[in-house]
Amino acid sequence: MSRDSFRQSIFDVIELITQMQLRTSSKRLILEYFNMSAGQSSRERARIAIERYSQKELPPRAEIIERNKENRLTRLDRLVLTMEVEADRFDKEPE
């Protein structure tokens, strides 16, 4: 089930950034971007796919962590952190 929740977390980030609900064809394209990306982990590959599709740069993890310490997380920060947790779970899942 973590594969589905991981995919949905990627889509949630993109929908927030683009302020549009994704169509099935867009979701397929995003997954293709993910599968073709050169990142070492699912977290990196998801960031690459999100940035490629949305044409927007995600906030760096260090910035999100700093805002978290200051209790100033944005909705995007929360969604990115959720996506990263899901990516880590996905990577740990046996094939």
C-alpha positions as CSV (number, residue, x, y, z in Angstrom):
1,M,0.0,0.0,0.0
2,S,2.9,2.3,0.5
3,R,3.5,2.5,-3.3
4,D,0.0,4.0,-3.7
5,S,0.4,6.5,-0.8
6,F,3.8,7.4,-2.1
7,R,2.5,8.2,-5.5
8,Q,-0.4,10.1,-4.1
9,S,2.0,12.2,-2.0
10,I,3.8,13.2,-5.2
11,F,0.6,14.1,-6.8
12,D,-0.5,16.1,-3.8
13,V,2.6,18.3,-3.9
14,I,2.2,19.0,-7.6
15,E,-1.5,19.8,-7.2
16,L,-0.7,22.3,-4.5
17,I,2.0,23.9,-6.6
18,T,0.0,24.0,-9.8
19,Q,-3.3,24.7,-8.1
20,M,-4.9,22.2,-10.4
21,Q,-6.2,18.7,-10.1
22,L,-4.1,16.2,-12.1
23,R,-5.6,14.2,-14.9
24,T,-4.8,10.6,-15.4
25,S,-2.6,11.4,-18.3
26,S,-0.6,13.9,-16.2
27,K,-0.2,11.3,-13.4
28,R,1.2,8.8,-16.0
29,L,3.7,11.5,-17.2
30,I,4.8,12.3,-13.7
31,L,5.4,8.6,-13.0
32,E,7.4,8.3,-16.2
33,Y,9.5,11.3,-15.1
34,F,10.0,9.6,-11.7
35,N,11.0,6.3,-13.3
36,M,13.4,7.9,-15.8
37,S,15.1,10.3,-13.2
38,A,18.7,9.7,-12.2
39,G,18.2,10.2,-8.5
40,Q,19.8,7.6,-6.1
41,S,16.7,7.4,-3.8
42,S,13.0,7.6,-4.3
43,R,13.1,10.9,-2.4
44,E,15.5,12.4,-4.9
45,R,13.7,10.9,-7.9
46,A,10.3,12.3,-6.6
47,R,11.8,15.8,-6.2
48,I,13.2,15.6,-9.8
49,A,9.9,14.5,-11.2
50,I,7.9,17.1,-9.3
51,E,10.3,19.9,-10.3
52,R,10.4,18.7,-13.9
53,Y,6.6,18.6,-14.2
54,S,5.8,21.7,-12.3
55,Q,8.7,23.8,-13.5
56,K,9.1,25.0,-9.9
57,E,11.9,24.3,-7.5
58,L,11.0,22.7,-4.2
59,P,12.3,24.2,-1.0
60,P,15.5,22.4,0.0
61,R,15.2,20.0,2.9
62,A,17.5,22.1,5.1
63,E,15.1,25.1,4.8
64,I,12.1,23.0,5.6
65,I,13.8,21.6,8.7
66,E,14.8,25.1,9.8
67,R,11.2,26.3,9.4
68,N,10.0,23.3,11.3
69,K,12.3,24.2,14.2
70,E,10.8,27.7,14.2
71,N,7.3,26.3,13.9
72,R,6.8,28.1,10.5
73,L,6.0,25.2,8.2
74,T,3.9,26.0,5.1
75,R,1.4,23.7,3.6
76,L,3.9,22.9,0.8
77,D,6.6,22.1,3.4
78,R,4.2,19.7,5.1
79,L,3.4,18.0,1.8
80,V,7.0,17.7,0.9
81,L,7.9,16.2,4.2
82,T,5.0,13.7,3.9
83,M,6.2,12.8,0.4
84,E,9.8,12.2,1.7
85,V,8.5,10.0,4.5
86,E,6.5,8.0,2.0
87,A,9.5,7.8,-0.3
88,D,11.6,6.4,2.6
89,R,8.9,3.8,3.3
90,F,8.8,2.9,-0.4
91,D,12.5,2.4,-0.5
92,K,12.4,0.0,2.5
93,E,9.6,-2.1,1.1
94,P,10.6,-5.5,-0.1
95,E,10.1,-6.1,-3.8
